[in-house]
Amino acid sequence: MENILPFISDVGFPIVVTLYLLHRIETKLDTLNESIVTLPDRLKEVK
């Protein structure tokens, strides 16, 4: 038990930061995907 607590404190912060950054990237990728999907329709409107 004494060895587990320092391990959790050392590894916990990077895990939390990684999960936060993955969540931010996921939302940006969703926006990018939506833009790419609607691009052909938008290009047809311009012509």
C-alpha positions as protocol buffer text, in pm:
chain_id: "A"
residue {
  index: 1
  type: MET
  ca { x: 0 y: 0 z: 0 }
}
residue {
  index: 2
  type: GLU
  ca { x: 285 y: 239 z: 76 }
}
residue {
  index: 3
  type: ASN
  ca { x: 431 y: 185 z: -272 }
}
residue {
  index: 4
  type: ILE
  ca { x: 100 y: 235 z: -450 }
}
residue {
  index: 5
  type: LEU
  ca { x: 19 y: 587 z: -324 }
}
residue {
  index: 6
  type: PRO
  ca { x: 333 y: 758 z: -463 }
}
residue {
  index: 7
  type: PHE
  ca { x: 281 y: 572 z: -791 }
}
residue {
  index: 8
  type: ILE
  ca { x: -76 y: 700 z: -818 }
}
residue {
  index: 9
  type: SER
  ca { x: 30 y: 1057 z: -737 }
}
residue {
  index: 10
  type: ASP
  ca { x: 314 y: 1043 z: -992 }
}
residue {
  index: 11
  type: VAL
  ca { x: 105 y: 889 z: -1269 }
}
residue {
  index: 12
  type: GLY
  ca { x: -234 y: 1044 z: -1190 }
}
residue {
  index: 13
  type: PHE
  ca { x: -157 y: 1397 z: -1306 }
}
residue {
  index: 14
  type: PRO
  ca { x: -25 y: 1297 z: -1651 }
}
residue {
  index: 15
  type: ILE
  ca { x: -328 y: 1072 z: -1699 }
}
residue {
  index: 16
  type: VAL
  ca { x: -567 y: 1355 z: -1617 }
}
residue {
  index: 17
  type: VAL
  ca { x: -385 y: 1595 z: -1851 }
}
residue {
  index: 18
  type: THR
  ca { x: -385 y: 1335 z: -2128 }
}
residue {
  index: 19
  type: LEU
  ca { x: -757 y: 1269 z: -2094 }
}
residue {
  index: 20
  type: TYR
  ca { x: -829 y: 1644 z: -2098 }
}
residue {
  index: 21
  type: LEU
  ca { x: -622 y: 1698 z: -2413 }
}
residue {
  index: 22
  type: LEU
  ca { x: -781 y: 1397 z: -2585 }
}
residue {
  index: 23
  type: HIS
  ca { x: -1124 y: 1540 z: -2509 }
}
residue {
  index: 24
  type: ARG
  ca { x: -1028 y: 1877 z: -2659 }
}
residue {
  index: 25
  type: ILE
  ca { x: -881 y: 1715 z: -2969 }
}
residue {
  index: 26
  type: GLU
  ca { x: -1192 y: 1500 z: -3011 }
}
residue {
  index: 27
  type: THR
  ca { x: -1422 y: 1802 z: -3022 }
}
residue {
  index: 28
  type: LYS
  ca { x: -1197 y: 1975 z: -3275 }
}
residue {
  index: 29
  type: LEU
  ca { x: -1184 y: 1661 z: -3489 }
}
residue {
  index: 30
  type: ASP
  ca { x: -1564 y: 1641 z: -3483 }
}
residue {
  index: 31
  type: THR
  ca { x: -1583 y: 1998 z: -3609 }
}
residue {
  index: 32
  type: LEU
  ca { x: -1325 y: 1928 z: -3879 }
}
residue {
  index: 33
  type: ASN
  ca { x: -1509 y: 1613 z: -3988 }
}
residue {
  index: 34
  type: GLU
  ca { x: -1837 y: 1802 z: -4015 }
}
residue {
  index: 35
  type: SER
  ca { x: -1668 y: 2070 z: -4226 }
}
residue {
  index: 36
  type: ILE
  ca { x: -1520 y: 1811 z: -4460 }
}
residue {
  index: 37
  type: VAL
  ca { x: -1854 y: 1634 z: -4499 }
}
residue {
  index: 38
  type: THR
  ca { x: -2036 y: 1957 z: -4589 }
}
residue {
  index: 39
  type: LEU
  ca { x: -1760 y: 2081 z: -4821 }
}
residue {
  index: 40
  type: PRO
  ca { x: -1892 y: 1922 z: -5145 }
}
residue {
  index: 41
  type: ASP
  ca { x: -2234 y: 2077 z: -5094 }
}
residue {
  index: 42
  type: ARG
  ca { x: -2082 y: 2416 z: -5024 }
}
residue {
  index: 43
  type: LEU
  ca { x: -1866 y: 2392 z: -5334 }
}
residue {
  index: 44
  type: LYS
  ca { x: -2173 y: 2310 z: -5546 }
}
residue {
  index: 45
  type: GLU
  ca { x: -2344 y: 2623 z: -5415 }
}
residue {
  index: 46
  type: VAL
  ca { x: -2053 y: 2843 z: -5516 }
}
residue {
  index: 47
  type: LYS
  ca { x: -2050 y: 2724 z: -5878 }
}
